[in-house]
Amino acid sequence: MRNNTSLPRSTRTLDPEEPDPVAPHSNETIVAVATPSGRGGVSIVRLSGPLAADVAKQLTGRLPVPRLASLASFRDAQDAVIDQGLMLFFPNPTSYTGEDVLELHAHGSPVTSMMLVRRCIELGARMARPGEFSERAFLSGQLDLAQAEAVADLIESSTESAARSAISSLRGEFSRQVHDLVDQVTHLRIYVEAAIDFPDEEIDFLADNEVTAQLAELKNTFTAMRASMQRGRLLREGLKVVLVGSPNAGKSSLMNQLGREQRAIVSDIPGTTRDTLEQQIEIEGLPVLLVDTAGLRESDDVIEAEGVKRAIAAQQEADLVLLISDGSTSDCTTNEFVQQRQDQQYLSVVNKIDLIAGRTAEREGDQISLSALTGEGIPLLLKAIIEKAGFAETEGSEFIARQRHIDALDRAQDHVWSGVEQLERFQAGELLAEELKLAQQALGEITGVVTSDDLLGLIFSSFCIGK
């Protein structure tokens, strides 16, 4: 068998079935307050749709110069002034939504804002649904789906790292990497399809260096992409870390030390913590939600028993569990209370080394010895948390990601390896080509090349109104 890397291309369609062309928007014009509710210096009312220009004329008596802010008086149906502010007009298609967009910058009074919205509705607009402006931007091709999601992620970002990554996704970095991966899958599919269509070349796929090299490259790309996606997901969603242990093991002291404030009540009396207590912190750019819980023990106290039940429930929801024990005694967290998921990460924390003569902070595998009182060993714990989260392994990720992106990537990878298995077992190049096509479609779900109305509805309904 000869290695032929220049096979003629197949004449069949190699890309996934193209989705039906996006239907043009309805003739409806939407309106919403784009700034947060409440009082402030400025409130922005945003319109998008074919009536935007007409609304501007009816409200102010003129249409402003495109993309140039101008002072205007906004008037009601009786020509009374509602407010005075700035007006901006963005004609289609060079606007956020790809439609005519009008922005009214009024004073930040909730009453004034709603008067302007009501006036726009009187002039033919309707209230926008949550995320409808971004949805229209996606449907008109101004943004792909990953970029549209990045808009919401930027708004909700809780750390500087998350905000920078969301901006990178909004600018298309994430989408570019997805498209590069699609190109790799497509290139392999082209090669396989061509060999199927030209059987006289007598290619043995399993012995062909071209296929082997492309599969090896694909494997490396999938691995690197998933690691970056996991980091991006953590930046968006954060890491939930639950502190569990026996009463008086020092869970509350450790939470106060990690959070750098006296948030939890600390007492020598066992059972002080009766409920879960949460605090948001940041570790090397990673948003972390700390959850302090009641001490794990049998109790006849109804309130304390409920606290223990909630502590056990919190363990099940954790991304990472810190099992905290008192190193100065023989007391430790018992397995009968620690009910972890099979896939759950944990760290064993031996506390109160300050009470043990000659004992210093150290880390041995998944066990860290420290003092929550003095802070000795806290850097070791923070580093271990980052490592357990898989955050340190993928430094350099420049985009935000969601769990649905990871799921789509995993499905794409499964399709590729399923196709390889079919090839190895049955010498079935047709089955490999079909699995590669399904992999393309799975990756297309990330950017919205392949999607469904139900998915779009779910994604954009989570946006705030006015975005």
N, C-alpha and C positions, 0 to 999 in steps of 0.2 A: 504494500500500500504506500502510495506516495503522499506526502504532506502538501496539500494544495490550498494555499491561502488566498487564491484569487479566483474562486469559483464564480460563475456568472450569477447575478442576483436573480432570485425568484421573481416571477411576475405577479405573484399573489400579494394581497395586502398584508403587510407585516405589522402594522401598528394595531393596537386594540381597536375594537369597533369604535368609531368616532361617535360621541354622544350627539344626539339631535341638536341642531343649532339652537342656541338659547333664544327662546321666544322674546320678542321685544317687550319691554315693560308695559304695563297697562298705562292708560292715559291719566292715571291718578297722580296728583301732586301731594306729597306728604310733608308734614310739618311737625316739629317737636322742639322743646327747649333742650339745647345741646350742653348746657352747663349744669352743674349740680344744683339740686333744689336748695332753697334757703336764700338768705340775703347776702349780697356781696356787691363789689364795685361794678361788675358788668354781668349781664345775662345775655346769652346768645340764642336767638330763635333761628332755626335752620329750616329751609324749604328745599325740596328737590322734585323736579318734574316739569311738565310742559307749561304749567301756569305760573311758574316762578317769576318770569319777567312781567306778566300781567299783574301779579300781586304787588310787585314793586311799584308799578305805575299807579295802582289804586291806592296804595298806602302812602306814597310820597309825591305822586304827581309826575314822576319821571323815572326813566330807566338809567341807572348809573353806568359810568364807563366801566367795562369789564375789568375785574381784578384791581380796581382802584377804590380805596375806601373814601367815602364822602359823607359829610354831615347831612342828616335829613330829619324831618319831623314826621313821625308816624301818626296817621290820622284814622279815626274810626269812620263809620258810615255817615255820621252827621258832620264830618269834617272837623271834629274836635281833636286836639292833639292828645294822643295817648302818652307819647314820650318823645324825646329827642335823642338821637344817637347816630351811630355809624351804619352805613349800608354797604354791603359788598355783593357783587354779582359775578358768578362764574358761568359763562355760557358753555353748553355742551360742544364738543365732548371733553374739553380740557377742564374737568372738574372732578371732585372726589368720586361722585357717583357716575360720572359719564353723562349726566343729564344737566339741564339748567339748574343751578344752585343759587339760592339767595340766602344771605346771612344778615340778620338784623341784630346789631350790637346795642342793646338798651341798658338802662341802669338796672342794677341787680335787685329789683323788687319782685317777689313772687307774684304780686298782684299785677304789676305791669306786664310781666312775661305772659301770664295767662290771658290778659286782655289782647296782647298781640297775637297769641295763638288762636284765640276765638275769632279775631278779625280775619286771620288767614283762612280759617275754616269757612267763615261767611263768604269768602271770595273764591271758594271752590276746593280748597285743600282738605285733607283729612289727617287725623292723628297718625303718626308713624308707629309701627310696631317696634319692639325692642330689636336693635340691630338692623333695621330695615335699610338705613343709609349704606351701611357696609355691605349688606346683601346685594343692593343694587350696584355697588362698586364691583363686586365679584361677578354678577351676572352680565355687566357691561364690559368686562375684561380689563377693568382698571387695576384689579388686584386678583391674584389667585387665592385659593382657599386658605393656604397656609399663611399668606400675608394678611388676609382678612382676620384670621384668628389672632395674629400677632398684634393687631390693633387693640383687641380686648385685653390681651396679655400685658401690653404696655400700660394700659390704664390701671390694671390690677397689680402691677409689679410691686413687690414689697422690699426689694433691695436694689442697689445700684447695678449689681451684676445682672439681675433679672431684667432691669430696664434696658441695659445695653444690649443684652441678647435679644430682647423683643424688638428693639430698633433694627438690629441686624436682620432678623426674620422679616420685618416689615419692608426692608430694603431689598429682600430677595435672596439672601445668602442661603437660607435653609432650602428654598425652592431650587436654587441652582444646584445644590448637592444632590437633591432628589432627582433632578433632571439628568445629572451626570450618571447616576446609578441606573436610571431608565435607559440611558444611551448604551451602557454596558450590556444590559439585558437584551436590548434591541439588536446590538451588534452580533451577539451570540445567536440570537434567533434568526437573523439574516443568514448567517453561515449555515445553520442547521437546515433552514427552509430551502436554501439553495441546493444543498446536498440531496435533499428529498426530491426536489424537482428535476435534478439531473443525476439520476441513478447510475448513468454510464460512467461516472467518475469513480465508482466503487470505493467510496470512503468508509473506512472503519472508524467510527466515532471514538471508540474507546482507545484506539491507538493513535489518534490524531493529536499532534502536539498543539495545534491551534485551539481545539476545544478544551484540552487540559489546561492550557495557559489561561484561557478566558475564564474558566471555572475557578481557578486558583485566585485570579484577580477579583472575581465577584465575591468569593468568600471573604477576602481581606476587606473589601469595601463594605460588605454587610456588617462585619464585625466592628469596624471603625465607626460606621454610621450609627449603629445601635448604641455604642458607648456614648457618642455625642448626643444622641436623642435622650438617653437616660439622664445625662447631665442637664440637658435642656428641660426635661420634665421636672427634675428636682428644683431647678431655678423657678419654674412656674408654680408648682404645687407645694414645694417645701418638704421637709422631712419631719414626720411626727415621732418624737422620742418620748417614751413613757418610762417613768421612774417607778420601779416596784421593789418591795423588800419588806422585811419584818419591821414592826414598830420600833422606833428609835434607832433605825439603822443609819439615819442621816439623810433621808431623801429630801426633806425640805431644805436642809442646810446646803445640800448640793445644788438644788434648784436656785437658791438665792445666790450661790457662788457663780453658777453658770450665767444667770441673768444679771448679775452685778447690781442687784437691789434686793431689799428685804421684802420680797413678795409673799413668801410663805411664812406662817407662824412656826417658830422653832421653840420646842419645849422639851424638858427632860421627862415629861409625863408621857408615857406611851399612848398612842391612839389620838394624838392631837389633831391630825389631819383626818377629816371625816368624809370629804368629797374630793373630786378631782379639781385641780387648780392648774390653769394654763398660762403660759407666758411665751411670747414670741421673741426669739433672739436671732442673731446672725453669726454664722461661723464661716469665715473665709468666703463671704458672698453667698453662702447657702442659707436660705430661710429655714429656721428650725422652730417647730412648736414643741416646747417642753410641757409635759403633763405630769404633775405631782399627784400621787395617789395615796389612799389610806394604807396603813401598815397591814400586811397580810397575816391574819391570825383568826382563830375561832373566837367568837365573842357572843355573849348573851345580850349585849347592848344592841337594841334594834337599829339605832342610827349608825353605830360603828359597823354592824353587819352589812347594812346597805352600802356603806362606804367600801367595804371589802368587795362586795359584788360589783360595784362600779369600777373598782381597780382591775378586777379580772376582765371585765368587758373592755376596758381601755387597752389592756394588753393585746387583745385580739385585733384592735384597730391600728396598732402601732406599726410603723415602718422599722423601728429599732427599739428594743427593750433594754433598759439598764437594770440589771439585777444587783441590787445594792445590799451589802451585808456589813455588819459591824465587825471590823477586824480585831477589835480589842476583846471580843468575847467569842464563845463557841457558837453563838446564835447566828443563823444564816437563813436565807430564803429557802423554804421547803418546796419541793417539786409538786406537792399536792395542790399548791395555790398557783404556781406558774403554769399557765395554760397557753402556750405559744402555738401559733400556726406552724405548720411543717416548714414553710418557706421563709419563716421569720428570722431576722437577724437579731443577735443579742450580744451584749457585753457584760461581763461580770466585774462589778466595781467593789473592791474591798476598801471600806471607809475607815476613818479614825486612826490612821497610822500614827498620828501625833500622840496617841496614848500608848504607843508601843515603843519601848526603848530600843534605839538603834534601827528602827524600821524606816526605810526611805521609799519615796515614790518610785514605782517601776511598772513596766508592762511586760507581761509574759503571754504572748498570743492574744487571746480575747479577754484576758484578765488584767485590770489596772488597779494598782494600789495607790491610794491618795488620801488626802485630808480635806474634806469639804470645809472645815473650820479655818485652816490656814491657807488653803489654795494650793498647797504642794501637790503636784501631780495632775492638776487641771489641764495644762497643755497636752499631756499625754492622752487624756480622755478626749479632748477636742480633736486631736489628730486621729484617734481611733474612730470617732464618730464619722469624720469625713471619709475615712477609708472604707468603713462598713457601708456607707451610703453609695460607694462607687463614684464619689464626686472627684476625688483627687486623681483618679486614673485617667480622666478624660479632660484634663486642663486644656484650654484652648478652644473649647466649643464656643461657637459664636452665634448660636441661634437658640430660640426658645422652642420647646416641643411639648406635645400633649400625649396622653396615653394612647389615644386613637392612632397617632402617627406611629408609635412603637408597634401597636397591634397590626397595622397595615404592613409595616416593614417585615415583621415576623411571618405574616402570611405569604408575602412575596418570597422570602427566603425559603419557606417550606415548599412552595411551588417549584422553585428551582431545584432543590435537592430531591423532591419527589420525581421530577423529570429525569434527573441523573440516575436515580434508582431504577426507573422504568427502562432507561437506556441500557444500564448494566445487566438487568435481568432478562430483557426481551429484545435487545438490540433495536428498540422502537424509537427511531428518531422522530416519528410523528408525535408520539406522546411527550417527548422532551419539548418539541416546538409548542405543543398546546399548553404545557405547564409554564413555559416562558411567557406565553401570551397572558396567562392568568396572573403571572408575577407582575407584568407590566400594568395590568388593570388594578392590582392591589396598590402598587406605588402611585398610580394615577389618582387614587382616592385621597392621597395626602394633599395634593395641590388642587384637586377639584376637576381634573380632566375626566375622571369617572366618579360620579356621585349620584345621590338620590335626593328627592325632595324631602324625604323624612330626615336624612342626615343634615341637610341645609337648615331645615326648620329647627332641629335640635341645637345646632351650633349657634345660629344667629339669635335664637330666643334667649340665650344666656348673656347677650350684650346688653348694655344699658340703653335706655331710650335716648334717641338723639345721636347715636353713633352707628 
